[in-house]
Amino acid sequence: MGYFLLKGMINLANIKKAKKVLKISAYAIDIIQIIVGTALMASGTAFFLLPNKLSTGGFSGIATIFYYFLNFNMGITILVLNIPLFILACFKIGIKFLSKAIIGTTLLSVFIDVFTRFGVVTDDRLLACIYGGLITGVGTAIVLKANASTGGSDLLATIIKKIKPHFSTGNLIVIIDTTIVLLNVIFFRQLEIALYSAIAIYLMGKAIDIFLEGIHFAKMIYIISEKNEDISRKINKEIGRGTTLLYGKGMYKGEEKNVLLCVAARNEVGQINQIITKIDKHAFTIISNAREVIGKGFKHN
């Protein structure tokens, strides 16, 4: 009896040890992601956005103003601006998230200071806003994947969200970033800066969406027709896509309706529309985006 009890205790200790190792490994992977992500964010800022007075919002936009008008070190300025947020976050956000936010913000500041010494890649503002926005977006997405932050507007929005839960995080970030970009316009007195910065912000957002949600976009097609069976067979035969029959009811007339649901690749939508129109030109079709589809004929885990 004592032998089995001892063996059970050893196994339990091994399990706890294994769980601890896995937690440490997961945290180490997060730190590596934060390093890579902040390096990309800093390169997009230092090589493209900063030399052309452009901004994607956040505290880097404020730091850009200090950099040009007061000759302040950009990396240190970002770090100093975030200190009040870190103090406030201590009381509103978990320590684990806060520790990653401090690491992310510090690394971003260091990388920006290092990269600004290497010179400018281009002084063409159009190229700068395109490449700066995309590179910064990919870097931001990698940091977010690690459930971390680099401070600035996203951390401020998170804190406000904790205080006022009914506020939208996305709307808060947009308001903060837009305000900071407008400050850049006021100080530099160039409307062109806002126009190019808007492109950079848009591209950064798109890069974040694609990186976080994948490139496996698809379309969901809802078809309401009296000839659902014919349409289904034709889609399966010519496109190779299956369909699902959903049962519905039109509330205006109280009539029962059969709805076909078909999930297809973006380049197949045109062919499917042709099939629908050819079989039933009075069919009612709804097409919407499917961010990610996992399963047969699409992405597999």
N, C-alpha and C positions, 0 to 999 in steps of 0.2 A: 504493500500500500504506500509506504513511504517513498519507494522507488518511483512509482507512477506520479505521485504528487510532486516530487523533485523534478521529474522529466517535464511535467506540465508547466511548472514555474519557469524552467529553462526555455521552453518553447514560447511562453508568454513574453519573456524578456527579449528573446530573439525577434519576435513580432514587433515589439515596441521599438527595438533598435532599428529594424528595417524601416518602420514608418518614419522615424526620425531622420534616417539617411535620405529617404525619398523627399521629405520636406526640405532638407538642406539642398538636395540636388535641384529641386524645383525652383528654390530661391536663387541658386547659382545661375540657372538658365535664365531666369528673369533679369538678373544683373547683367548678363552677357547681352541680352536683348536691349536693355536700357543703354548700354555702352554703344552698341551698333546704331540704335535709333538716334541717340543724341549726337553722334558723330555725323550722321546724315543730315540732321536738322541744322547743325552748325555749319556744315559745308554749303548747304543751300542758302543759308543766311549770309555767311562770310564771303563766299565767292560770287554770289549773284545779287541778292537783295540789298544788303547793306551798302555796297559800293555805288548802287544806283538810287539810294535813298528810298527804296521800296520797303513795304512792310506787309506782313500777313496778320497784323494785329498783335495781341498779346503784349507782354512786357518788353519784347524785343523791339516793338514799334516805339515805345517810350524811350528805350535805351538808344535807339537810332537818333532821336532828337538830341539827347544828352551828348552823344558821340560827336555830332556835327557842330553843335552850338557851344558846348562847354569842354569839348575834347576829353570827355570822360571815357574810361575803359568800358567797352560795351559788356563784356562778360561779367565784370564786377558789378556794374550797374544793375544787370538782371538779377544777380544774386542778392544785392542789397534790397531791391524792390520787393523781392519775395519773402524777406525775413518777417515782416509783419503778418503775412499770410501763413507762414509756418507756425508762428506763435498762436494765431487764431485757430489754425487747423488742429493744434494739440488738443483743443477742447471740443472740437466738432467732428473730427474724422479719426478713424482708427490709426493706431501707431504704425501698423505694418504698411498701410498705404502712404502715410506721412513719411516714413523712412525712405521709401522708394522715391517719393516726390523730391525729397532733399537730395538724394543721390542723383536723380535725373537732372534737377536744376543745376547742381554743382558741376556735373559733367558737361552739360550744355554750355555753361559759362566758360569753363576751361577750354573746351574745344573751339569755341568762337574766338577766344583770345589767341589761340595757337594758329588757327586757320587764317585770321586776318593778316598775319605776317607774310603769307605766301603770295599776296597780290590779287589782282582782279582777273577773272576769266573772260568777261565781256562787259563793255560799256553800252551795249545795245539793250535798252530797257525792255523791249518786247521779248528778246531771248532771255533776259534776266528774270522777268516775271514768270515765263513759262517753265524754265528749268529750276528756278528757285522755288516756285510753288510746288512742282512735282516732287522734287527731292525732299523738301521740307515735309510734304504730306506723307511720303513713304516713311520717313524717319519718325514722324509723329505716330503713325499707325503701329510701327514696331514697338514704340514705348507704351502705347495704349494696350497692345497685346500682352505686355508684361504686367498689366493692371497697375501702371505707374503714371507719373505725371512729370512735366518739366516746369511746374508752377504756372504763373501768369494767369491768363483769362480762364483756362479750364479749371485750375485749382480754385480760383475766386468764385467761379460759377458753382463748383461743387460745394463750397462753404455756404454760399447764399442759399443753395438748394436745401441744405441741412437745416438752415434757419427758417426758410420759407418753402416748405415742400410743394406748394401748389405752383411754384414758378417752374417754367420749362428750362432745363439745362441748356438745350440748343439755342433757345431764344436769348438767354443770358449771355452766352458766348458771342453770339452775333452782335448783340448790343454793345458789349465791351469792346470787341474787335473793331466794330464800325466807329465807335467813339475815338479809339486810338488812331485809326487811319485818318479820321478827320483832323485830329490834332497835328498829324504829320503834314497835312495839306496846309493848315493854318500857319505852322512854323516855317515850312519851306516855301509857302506861297506859290505852289504849283499844283493846279488841278489835275495835271497829267499824272502826278504821283498817285492820286486816288484811283484814277482809271486803270492804271497798270497794276496797282495793288489789288484792286477788285478781281482782276484776272488771276493774279497769284493766289488769292484767297479761294477762288472758285476751283482752280486746279488742285490746290492743296486738299480741299474737301473731297474732290473726286478721287484723288489718289488714296486718301484714307478709306473711303467707301470700298474701292476695289480691293485694296489690300486686306481689309478686315472681313469683307463679305465674299471675297472671291471673284473670279472673272467668269464664273459659270452662270451667267445670267440666262434666264429663259423667259418664255411667255406663256401665260395661262390664257386659254381661249375658251370662252363660254359661248355655246351656240344654242339658240332657241329656234327650232324649226319643226315643221310637220314631217320632214323627211330625214330625221335623225339617223335612222338605220342606214340609209343609202350614203349619207355623209360620212358616217363612222367607217363603213366598209371601204369607201374610196380613200379616206385618209390613211387607213391601215395598209391598204394595197399600194398606194403611190408614194406615201411619205414614210411608212413604216412606224407610225406612231399609234399607240393605243388611245382609246377614249373611255371615259367613265360616264354612265348615265345617272344624272341626279334628278330627283323628283321635286318639283316645285309647284307653286300655285300662284297664278296671277291675281293679285288682290283687287284690281280694278273691276274685273268681270267675274272673279271667283272661279276661273277656269284652271284646271290642272294642266301643268306644263312639264314636259320632259326637257331637261337641259343637258347638253353634252359638254363635258369638260375635257379639254385636250391640252397637255403640256408639251411644248415644242421648242426647238432652238429658234433663235431670232431669225436666222436665214431661211427658216421653213414657213414663216408666217404668210408670206406672199403666196406661196403655192397652196396653202390651206385655204386662204381667202378665195382663191380662184376656184377651188373645188366646191366650196360652200355656195358661191355665186352661181356656178354652173348648174348645180343641182337644185338650189332654191334661192332665187334672187330676192325673195321676201324674208329670208332668214335674218334673225336679230343676233348680231355677234358683238361680244365684249372681249377686248384684249387688254390684259394687264401684265405688269412685270412680276416675275418670280425671281427674287434676289439670288436664290441658290436652290438647286434641285439635286437631290442625292438619290441614286437608285438606278435601275436598269435603263440604259440608253443615255444616262447622264453621268455626273460625277459619282465616284464610289469612295467611301471612307477607307 
